Amino acid sequence: MRGERIRPIAITMIDPLYSVIIIGPAWWRWVGVDAAHTSAAVLGGLVGAGIGVARARTMYVRRIPGSNNIILRRSPLEYGLLLLLLVARLSESSVERSGSTLATVVFTGLISLGLVEAIVRAGAIVVRFQRSTASDPVDDGPDAA
């Protein structure tokens, strides 16, 4: 159907790596600065986890029987979160130069949201794939008795 695509489950498991590569170094730099940054990271991560679960429910359509492929539904939110990560990565130096603690705390929360969302979404999709695989009847072929 329109807006849907077939993807191997392995690619879905690789998706969070993009987020880690894009924003992971900035996240690691800011998350441990002080208690405010750590709190923002935790809060952003909790919001990101909720969004990730909700997006996985919306995106996952079904497994293609007899393969390791799944059908996922595209959404504008998918591209919006990727754009958020790219903008965050590109704006890190500007946020740092601003000298504003509030700006770096908000920045830390936003990048945590994006990072955790990607990881949780991929994990939830993989879990749904595994559940659908486990519920499929086993076909032992015509010679099985």
N, C-alpha and C positions, 0 to 999 in steps of 0.2 A: 504494500500500500504506500501511498505518497507519505513522505516524511519518515519512512522506516528504512532501515538498512540491515543487511546481513553482515555479521562480524564473527570472526573466530573468538572464542572465549579467551584465548591467550592474549589477544590484543587488548581486551578489556582489563586483563590483569596487569598489562604493561602501562595502561593509561596513567595510573598514579605516579609512575616514574617520571613522566613529563613534568608533573607538578613539583615533584621533589627536585628535579634538575633545575627547573625555572626559578622556584622560590625557596627551596630548601636552604641554600646558603644564607639568604637574608633572614629567614626564620630563625636559623640557628644563632645568628649574630644578635638578634634582638630579644629572643625569648628569655634569656637569662640575665638581662641587664639589671633588673631589680624586681621587687614584688609587683609593682604596677604592670610591668611588661609581661611577667609570668601570668598574672591574673587575666590580662587581656588575651593572652594566648589560650588559656584554658576556656575562657568565655567564648572566644571566637571558635575554638575547636568544638565546643558543645553545640553551638549554633550550626557549625559546618556538618557535624555528625547528623543532626536532625534533617538538614537539607539533603545530605547524601542519601539517607534512607528514603526520604520522600522522592527524590529524583530516581533512585533505583526502581521504586515501585512504578513510577510513571514511564521510565525508559524501557524496562524489560517487557517485551511482548511475549516471546516464547522461545523455546529451544527448537532447533530443527532436528527431528528424530534421525538417529543413525549418524550423527555428525557431532563435531564439537563447535558448531556454529549456533549463534543465537540471532534473534531479530530484536533490534533496538529501535525505539522511536526517537527521532531527533527533536530537539527543543531549542528555542532561542536562549533559554537559560544556560544551556551547555556552552554556547559561544560567549555568553555574557560572563560566565565564570572564568573562562579561558582569558578573555580580555582583561578581567580584573587582575588575574595573576600576572599577565604581561605588563599591564600598567603599573602594578605594585613593584615589580622587579625594576622597571625603568625609572620609577620615581623614588627609589630607595635613597639615592644620593641627595635628591632635593629635600626629602623629609629629614635626612640626617643634617644637612646644611642649615635647615630652618632653625635648629636649636630648640625647637619646641618639644618638651617632654610629652605633652598631650598628643602631638602629631605622631610621634614614634610609638606611643602606646596604642593609638587607633590603628596605625599601620600594622603593628604586631597582631592585633586582633583580626584585622582583615586578611592578612596573609595566612594566619592560622585557620580561619574559616575556609579559605580556598584549598589549603593543603589537606585538611582533615576531610572536607567534603569529597574530594577526589578519591581518597583512600577508602572511606566508608562506602561511597557509591559503588566502587569497583568490587569491594568485598561483598556487599549485599547482592550485587548481580551474580557473582560467582556462587554464592549460597543458593540463590534461586535456581541457577543452572544445575547445581549439584542435586538439589531436591527434585527437580524435574527429571534428571537422569536416574535417580534412585527409584522414582515411581514408575518408570517405563518398564513394561514387561520384557523379560529376557527371551530372546528368540534364539534357541539352540539349533535351529535349522531343521530341515525335513527328516533327518535321521534320528532325531532325539525321541526317546520314548519315555 
